[in-house]
Amino acid sequence: MGTEDLTGTFWYCQDHQTVEPFDGCGSHQRIGPFDTEAEAAKALDTIAERNRRYDAEDAAWEG
């Protein structure tokens, strides 16, 4: 993301399975950024839902 100021954003840490502020764990194990703690807490659900939607779109396109 470059040098963008991400202070005040939240991340989901895959190592600790918790929500962290920007200055938490190293970014290689985090998902984000999110604007709120609640959004970050749902990170894995958001990914799963997007994958289901993309899979359905692919299946419709292919067949």
NUTOR-253858 format. One line per 5 residues: their letters; for each residue x, z, y of C-alpha. Coordinates in steps of 0.001 Angstrom, whole numbers, plus 500000, padded with zeros to 6 digits. Each point is the difference from the previous one (the first is absolute). Layout:
N
a) X,Z,Y | ...
END
This chain:
63
mgted) 500000,500000,500000 | 502941,499923,502302 | 500414,502464,502825 | 496291,500595,500604 | 499206,503628,500870
ltgtf) 497950,501327,497087 | 499816,503590,501216 | 496505,501329,499354 | 499380,497812,496954 | 499421,501233,496478
wycqd) 501399,498818,496692 | 499230,500564,496326 | 503111,501150,498139 | 500035,498713,496428 | 502701,502488,498966
hqtve) 498035,503085,501048 | 496489,498499,499865 | 499244,501422,503420 | 499350,498846,503546 | 502947,500318,502344
pfdgc) 500635,499409,503682 | 502344,497220,501070 | 503056,502251,499799 | 499379,500868,496317 | 501753,498516,496963
gshqr) 501921,496736,500065 | 497797,496958,500390 | 500984,498366,496695 | 497545,502299,498187 | 497197,500015,502563
igpfd) 496875,497994,500685 | 498900,499539,503587 | 499834,500351,502863 | 496475,501336,500443 | 498372,501251,503194
teaea) 498501,503113,498416 | 500824,502463,497241 | 496696,499125,498304 | 500897,496297,499822 | 503437,500833,498568
akald) 498433,502317,497415 | 497927,497049,498729 | 502987,497637,499811 | 499912,499540,496225 | 496220,499487,500020
tiaer) 500363,497445,502797 | 502624,498096,498019 | 497875,500068,496839 | 496942,498714,501864 | 501967,497202,501641
nrryd) 501453,498989,496638 | 496496,499868,498458 | 498792,497860,502900 | 502989,497659,499791 | 499616,499673,496222
aedaa) 496314,499117,500419 | 500826,497442,502694 | 502688,498459,497769 | 497611,499824,497040 | 497332,498328,502135
weg) 502496,497484,501376 | 501405,499188,496577 | 496782,499639,498244
END
